[in-house]
Amino acid sequence: MPELPDVTVYVERLQARTIGQSLEGLRVASPFVLRTVSPSPAELRGARVASVERLGKRILIGVDGDRYIVIHLMIAGRLRWKPRGEKVPGKVGLAAFDFPTGTLIFTEASPKKRASLHLVAGRAALAEFDRGGLDVFDASAAAFAERLRSERHTIKRALTDPTLFDGIGNAYSDEILHAAKLSPFRMTSSISDAEIATLHDACVGTLRWWTQRLRDEVGDGFPDKVTAFRPEMAVHGKFGQPCPVCGTKVQRIVYADNEANYCPTCQTEGRLLADRSLSRLLKEDWPRSLEELDERRAQRIAPPAIAPAAPPTSAPKRSRGAKAALTAPAAPSAPAAPPSPSAAAPPNTVGARKLGKKPPPA
């Protein structure tokens, strides 16, 4: 999912290319993406772009008449700047915004179809999309600490909760926690004031560094390659690769649609964090450290030792009594008692009638 650095660069490049330009047309290729119809796409034709802003992970394009286009990219949504009048891609295309200088194509490379497009009238209507997350750039250390401790969660969950913090997702939370040297699954109620101050600095520093890096990569162009997995990242998406700080292999825990990546040496004092599903299955067999994990892998890879074949053994001799017992005929069983008259089956009167016979008396 595009997070704060990616969305910020999207906004900046759209500001440079669209502010003051008229929206010549809005082509909706996939009807599901349009979640509101007032104002309609036709009503926005010819409106001049007055502003482009970021609201959390959403992009707001304001046009004349106090009307707004709200784009939420979700996980797989992307924006691409193409020549004017470019055709919307058939498989992944959602919509196209035509301007005199080019066309903005809105795509989503996922069958889940989570990306959305809202058209709203009046700035007050934007409150519906404001999740209330704290902007870490503007927040003081005290405000950051208060927000972090306002709910009891793991640190990673707190950072990625849009109602608590603004614009931080799965990828950059991994990078922030690695920079702060904190376990992703420490509880917010257990961290000290000093650790919270370090975490706040890591949030600001990591997000600012990545935003500037993406700006430098894009330059005067447009961010066409937005991804959550970048070779310069320390731990996110780097499972099994060496940590750039200490060289320890990066570990991960996969849960739902996300994963947490961390360095055991830098963040968890050498301990392996227990994966919920696997640790429940393995219980006492779950490795507690990297050394134990490597030892078990070595045992699994090593070829099994071949034991020498045992010499054949002869069958034990049977005694005469046992042989006689095996060959002696079985004793006749007692004859079964005849069934009682009450248990006898009733005469087949139906079959007798079919044959033209007189049925026997009951």
Secondary structure as UniProt FT lines:
FT   HELIX           4..18
FT   TURN            19..20
FT   STRAND          25..28
FT   HELIX           31..33
FT   HELIX           41..44
FT   TURN            45..46
FT   STRAND          48..55
FT   TURN            56..57
FT   STRAND          58..63
FT   TURN            64..66
FT   STRAND          67..72
FT   TURN            74..76
FT   STRAND          77..82
FT   TURN            84..85
FT   TURN            90..92
FT   STRAND          93..99
FT   TURN            100..101
FT   STRAND          102..108
FT   TURN            111..112
FT   STRAND          116..121
FT   HELIX           123..129
FT   TURN            136..138
FT   HELIX           141..148
FT   TURN            149..150
FT   HELIX           155..160
FT   TURN            162..164
FT   HELIX           170..180
FT   TURN            184..185
FT   HELIX           188..190
FT   HELIX           193..218
FT   TURN            219..220
FT   TURN            231..232
FT   TURN            236..237
FT   TURN            239..240
FT   TURN            244..246
FT   STRAND          251..255
FT   TURN            256..257
FT   STRAND          258..262
FT   HELIX           264..267
FT   TURN            269..270
FT   HELIX           276..282
FT   HELIX           283..285
FT   HELIX           290..301
FT   HELIX           320..327
FT   HELIX           341..343
FT   HELIX           349..354
FT   TURN            355..356
//
